[in-house]
Amino acid sequence: MKRGNDFRSRNHPAYWAFLVHRISGLVLGLFLPVHFWALSRAIHGQAALDGFLKLTDNALFKFSEWGVVVLLSLHMMGGIRLLLIEFGGQPGLRKNWIAGAGGFGIAVGLAFALALIG
């Protein structure tokens, strides 16, 4: 008997870890061209770089920067979690690693937010 698309599986923490890992990877992949473009401003001279840096000194860019740091930490911990599942051989620790990855992402985000404020 085929179960089909069972919505009960979406309540499992592993599904949410999967979703966060995939979405964070996509957003980080979309961020990279923008980041490389911003770095290329330095090639076009000091005036171009200074103009871009002046633009980035507002709350929207600071919030976006914070979001990228949080997504990067969540994606990194999700990748480490997957490596531990693949090579660790301890299936009972999967939910603990999901909670640890989420906690690490939140801690990094809070630390970065404090650095932005202070």
C-alpha positions as a printed Julia matrix, in Angstrom:
118×3 Matrix{Float64}:
  0.0    0.0    0.0
  1.42   3.35  -1.06
  1.15   6.14   1.49
  1.39   9.0   -1.0
  1.89  12.53   0.24
  1.38  12.13   3.97
  1.18  15.46   5.8
  1.96  13.81   9.15
  5.61  13.59   8.18
  5.75  17.38   8.02
  5.35  17.52  11.77
  8.61  15.63  12.29
 11.64  17.73  13.35
 13.76  16.11  10.63
 11.44  17.53   7.97
 11.89  21.03   9.35
 15.66  20.54   9.55
 15.59  19.43   5.9
 13.5   22.45   4.92
 15.69  24.97   6.79
 18.85  23.45   5.28
 17.5   23.59   1.72
 15.99  27.08   1.97
 19.09  28.52   3.64
 21.23  26.99   0.89
 19.06  28.54  -1.82
 19.07  31.98  -0.19
 22.83  31.85   0.34
 23.26  30.83  -3.3
 21.19  33.85  -4.37
 23.2   36.1   -2.06
 26.58  35.17  -3.55
 26.24  37.08  -6.86
 25.15  40.18  -4.94
 28.13  39.78  -2.62
 30.54  39.42  -5.54
 29.04  42.48  -7.18
 29.55  44.44  -3.96
 33.17  43.31  -3.79
 33.67  44.36  -7.41
 32.97  47.95  -6.38
 36.53  48.02  -4.98
 37.9   47.27  -8.45
 36.1   50.31  -9.86
 37.92  52.65  -7.49
 37.68  54.05  -4.03
 34.79  56.4   -4.89
 32.61  53.51  -6.1
 33.37  51.47  -2.98
 32.78  54.42  -0.66
 29.45  55.13  -2.35
 28.36  51.53  -1.89
 29.52  51.45   1.74
 27.56  54.63   2.44
 24.47  52.93   0.99
 24.93  49.91   3.26
 24.97  52.03   6.41
 21.24  51.8    7.07
 18.96  49.54   9.1
 17.71  47.45   6.17
 21.21  46.39   5.18
 22.15  45.69   8.8
 19.08  43.48   9.19
 19.87  41.7    5.9
 23.45  41.17   7.05
 22.16  39.65  10.28
 19.85  37.37   8.29
 22.71  36.13   6.11
 24.8   35.33   9.19
 21.92  33.39  10.77
 21.23  31.49   7.55
 24.91  30.7    7.14
 25.17  29.31  10.68
 21.97  27.28  10.28
 23.13  25.91   6.93
 26.54  25.01   8.36
 25.04  23.2   11.34
 22.54  21.43   9.1
 25.4   20.21   6.94
 27.35  19.02   9.98
 24.21  17.25  11.2
 23.87  15.45   7.88
 27.52  14.4    7.97
 27.09  13.02  11.47
 24.0   11.09  10.4
 25.83   9.67   7.37
 29.07   8.77   9.1
 28.22   8.77  12.81
 26.02   5.71  13.05
 24.07   6.95  16.1
 20.44   7.3   15.02
 19.18   8.22  18.49
 20.98  11.55  18.43
 19.23  12.96  15.36
 16.69  15.08  17.23
 19.4   16.32  19.57
 21.46  17.49  16.59
 18.43  19.28  15.15
 17.95  21.13  18.43
 21.68  21.83  18.66
 21.78  23.22  15.13
 18.82  25.5   15.83
 20.31  26.65  19.11
 23.66  27.35  17.47
 21.98  29.39  14.72
 20.06  31.44  17.27
 23.18  31.98  19.41
 25.22  33.15  16.42
 22.39  35.44  15.34
 22.11  36.98  18.8
 25.89  37.44  19.05
 25.96  39.15  15.66
 23.0   41.35  16.59
 24.8   42.42  19.76
 27.91  43.23  17.72
 25.81  45.38  15.36
 24.2   47.27  18.23
 27.35  47.71  20.31
